Amino acid sequence: MFNWKSTIDTKSIFNTTPVFAVYMTGVYADFINKNGGVAYFEDLAERRSKLLYDTIDSSHGFYSGNVINKNDRSRINAVFKINNNGIYI
């Protein structure tokens, strides 16, 4: 990347590093570290998804989950349907 001879030979330069994206990644990494680290946020995601899936499972058919096997459910991207008198909305 810092070999200017190859830059001159090809008459091309590398793109500028996405400085803002690199900066924001560092800010977010600092936030995660200051607030308990990855283990804390993993536990938080598990608690949140459990609350959501318990609500879906106890809704007596108002909500229905698309994933049958509970071990295959995502903690990040919960997929479900709202059932209104047998008609999916």
C-alpha positions in Angstrom: 0.0 0.0 0.0 2.8 2.4 0.8 4.9 1.4 -2.2 4.8 4.6 -4.3 6.6 3.0 -7.2 3.7 0.6 -7.8 1.4 3.6 -7.6 3.4 5.4 -10.2 3.8 2.4 -12.4 0.0 1.6 -12.5 -1.0 5.3 -12.5 -3.5 4.5 -9.8 -3.8 5.1 -6.1 -5.5 3.2 -3.3 -8.7 4.4 -1.9 -8.7 6.4 1.3 -9.3 4.3 4.4 -12.9 4.8 5.6 -11.7 6.8 8.6 -15.2 7.5 10.1 -16.1 3.8 10.0 -12.8 2.9 11.7 -13.3 5.6 14.3 -16.9 4.4 15.1 -15.8 0.8 15.4 -13.3 1.9 18.0 -16.0 3.9 19.8 -18.3 1.0 19.8 -15.6 -1.4 21.0 -14.8 0.9 23.9 -18.5 1.1 24.8 -18.7 -2.7 24.8 -15.6 -3.0 27.0 -16.8 -0.4 29.5 -20.2 -2.0 29.8 -19.2 -5.6 30.7 -17.7 -6.9 27.5 -18.9 -9.4 25.0 -20.1 -11.9 27.7 -22.5 -9.3 29.2 -24.0 -8.5 25.8 -24.3 -12.2 25.0 -26.2 -12.7 28.2 -28.4 -9.6 27.5 -29.3 -10.9 24.0 -30.2 -14.3 25.5 -32.4 -12.7 28.1 -34.2 -10.5 25.6 -34.8 -13.3 23.1 -36.1 -15.5 25.9 -38.6 -12.8 26.9 -39.7 -12.4 23.3 -40.0 -16.2 22.6 -41.8 -16.8 25.9 -44.4 -14.2 24.9 -44.8 -15.8 21.4 -45.1 -19.3 22.9 -47.7 -18.2 25.6 -49.9 -16.1 23.2 -52.3 -19.0 22.6 -51.9 -18.7 18.9 -52.0 -14.9 18.5 -48.3 -15.0 17.6 -46.8 -18.0 15.9 -43.1 -18.8 15.4 -41.8 -20.0 12.1 -39.0 -22.0 13.7 -40.4 -25.2 15.2 -37.2 -26.5 17.0 -36.6 -24.1 20.0 -32.8 -24.8 19.8 -32.7 -23.4 16.3 -34.2 -20.0 17.2 -32.1 -16.9 16.6 -31.2 -14.6 19.5 -30.7 -11.7 17.1 -33.3 -12.0 14.4 -36.7 -13.3 15.7 -39.1 -14.3 13.0 -42.8 -14.7 13.9 -46.3 -14.1 12.4 -49.4 -12.4 13.9 -52.4 -14.7 13.5 -55.8 -12.9 13.4 -58.6 -15.5 13.5 -56.8 -18.0 11.3 -55.7 -15.3 8.8 -52.0 -14.5 8.9 -51.3 -10.8 8.7 
